[in-house]
Amino acid sequence: MKLIICGTGRITDELLKRMGESWEITLIEKQESRLAPFAQRFPNIVRVMAEDASSPVVLEKAGLADQDAVLAMTNDDDVNLAIAGFARGADIKTIVAVVRDPEKIPEFQELNVWTLSITTDAARKVYQFLKDPRIRIIGLGEGEGELLEMVVGRKDVSSLANIPSWQDPEWQVAGIIRKNSLLFPDTLISVKEGDRLLILGKAELYNTFSRRLAENPLRFPRTYGQHMILGVSDDASLDITELLNEAFYLAQGTHIEKIKITCETPIPDIDEAVSRWSESLEIEMVDGEGSLKKRTAKVADEIDAGIVVIPHTQRSFPGNLMGNPVVKLAAALPCPLLLSRFTDPYERILVPFNRSLASQRALEIAMDLAGQLTAEVSVIIVVEPAYLRGDAAASGQWEQETLKQVRELSRVHKIEVQEIVCQGNPVKEIAAAAVDFQLLVMGRQNGDSNFFSTGVPGMVVDRTPCSILLVS
């Protein structure tokens, strides 16, 4: 096998240690002083050239047309790109390039070059470690599959019992490493604390397999699904960057890694705005027809949607006599709806609470989010005036029972909740309090058109200055 290697860095050194006598290697390096040690140590290097590898003349002298493979491994991305381009022009089948700047990767991909992205690969490994230090993931088959290695903790043993009986179309246990020995699972093997499980599966194996872990229960919005749906309206006043920032902030904070974006009309430069997030999030543009409401609802119904995010724009959601369209959209979706007003990051979260099942669900989700995003949670309880409830005693009793329920939920979820109690019109009180918050989480009772019997939700949506999460 004939091979040209351009560059004499540490990667080249480690690679040559692994290559046997069957390789005939031409090594090109601009600095002559760096070539001598390689030629002396590796007998499979048949030729060294102290020249600029980005020159087509130099590559031609090196016998480019006769090579089986070319490796562009200098410390300059532009030089590596030039080498890859000339190699592709010479119809070399195997071309490998080291890339240091992630923004350069698309240029290499256009040449159909296999890339080693030092920065991206390192960042991905660190990010995965931060999410769960017990787990290591190796990508396989150009991203089609993954090999997950997980260290079994004491609390995992019961939930990971009976491995041989597990059957899942997305993954399977390939082996168990115990005391540095590889075991293949059978009916006689049980999991022990300290074991390292090797699990082979399709892409996004972490999210699929994590449902098995008792110590790592799914958190909102993954309790609804694994995808975020982001709907982009055609309102000319919409700040695309602000919308993307809020959506991606939430996705990263809650470990959602798949985002599907659907645009009402073609949005200029949206691909460029999205590209800087694509290293940490899997993002896909989805085509569709109809209004923004119809597009997002259709996509959410077709996939495993955990949350839908749309911008709040008067043009996109005009009011009508039949009720607030945002509330109607929330009722039609299989998952919660976030109405973005670009008030991220969420440092303070407000929840209107009236003891209904919907408001309980909203409070539990708010506490879940607070735990993931390191935010504070406050509950606002609006007590109706005595002349509406009947008498002062009845109002006082309702207030105390409502506070008691809030405190019990706070105790169960181990999240401290601040209490705001006021009297008056719910819309005015909630909207006024929301000025000091970045996110309002409001529950919608299934089967009802309103969150409260007085039809508060639509008016709250219109008057609240912060982002709103509508929960069914």
Phi, psi and omega in degrees: 000129179259136188215134171256127174246124179254111181116143184235045179276191182295325180296316178300317180300312181294324179295315181297331177297334185263353186262133184270192186288346183287350180264134172251110192249131170255123183251123181244128181210132184294323181271112185299325182298338182273348184279321187305312181301324180291314181299326181284326186273331189240105183293342180281358172278110184267346182202138174238144182224119179270074183214174181278112185289346180278359179271127178297331178294317179297315180296323177296318177298328181282357179083040185307314186298339184262004187275151173273333182204155176227132178245118177263100190230033175282176179267017180235116183298322180294320176296315180297322179294319178297316179300314181298320180297316179293323179293320178294322177295333178271007177064037174285130186284322184246114180230128179236137179225137172274132181235126180262327179262113182303332181291345179275345186303317180303327180294322177288323181295328177298334178269001182058049181254136175285125186247148170246103182268100184299313183294312183295314182297319179294316180297320180296318180293319178295316181298316179296321179297320179295325179293319180199101184298344182282346193244138172238140180232132177243125178286143181230151171056050178055040175089359182282333182222170180216148171247118183255131175245123185232132175275125183278123177266174183300319183283349181274340191303313184294321182283345180253017180289161176057045180306317183301336182275351179292134174222124181213134181292346184264339184199166172208152179284122183266334182183169177229127175261117182230118181054047177066016175245139180270123177245143176260129187296136172216187186293347183262354185259131173240157183280140177235156176301133181095347175296154172246114180276138174250115186239124181257131182200184179282175179303153183066034181299325182303310183295323180291312186285332184298341178295341180280346190269116180296329182281347185231066181295155179295142179246162178295140003269007183290347174295335176268321182178174187264353185249149167255133175255122180247115178261129182247122182277172180263018179293123183296335182276355183291131175271100184300319182299316180296318179297314179297319180301316181291317180298315183286329173301314180293318181298315180291321181292334182249012175063030168277129185246354179242124179232130175248124183251129175235131184249138180296321174220162178305130182253116179301136173067011181292327179298321179293320180294326181283329190301328183287347177262350191290347179284331182252349182226143176271116187237135180226133174274130185243127177280158178188179180231157176094188182289169179300320180298315181293321180298308184295320179296320181294314180296318181297325179288332186274338184233180180278076187275131177261331180198146174248134180240129176224155177279154173268108176225136182299326182290324183284331186227069178292144178288162176208171185290344182270005178118169182291126183293332178294318178296321178294319178297317179302322180291332184274345186274151177276002183213170179297156181242126175257120175264108189276127171241018173063041182254023174284160358286155183274096178267330179227129182243133182246137180231115170292133187227130180223018176078359177289161178298324180295318180288329175296316179297319179297319180293320179296320177293320179298320179291322176299312178298318181300321178294324181280326186257003182056056181243168175260147179242134175233143176251134174249125179245118181257114181269129178292147177303152184303326183290340176271320182280339178127307177200166184296325181296319180295319178296318180295320179294317179298319179299314182293320179292325179292316178297322179298319179293320177300314183293327178291317177297322178297319180293317182296318184269358176057038176235126179289136182236127175279148184244130175238116180243127179216169182234138178141209181281122184303317182298310182296318184290318180293315180297321180293319180291327185293346179302329183266012183233160179258343180213134174248127178249118185233136181268146177240123182287125179301136178092347179251153177275348184234160175281325178231161185297337182274003178074036183295321195303312182300318180289325177295317178303318183288330189255346183282131185277349184254174177295149185233131175253116181262122188242132175269000000 
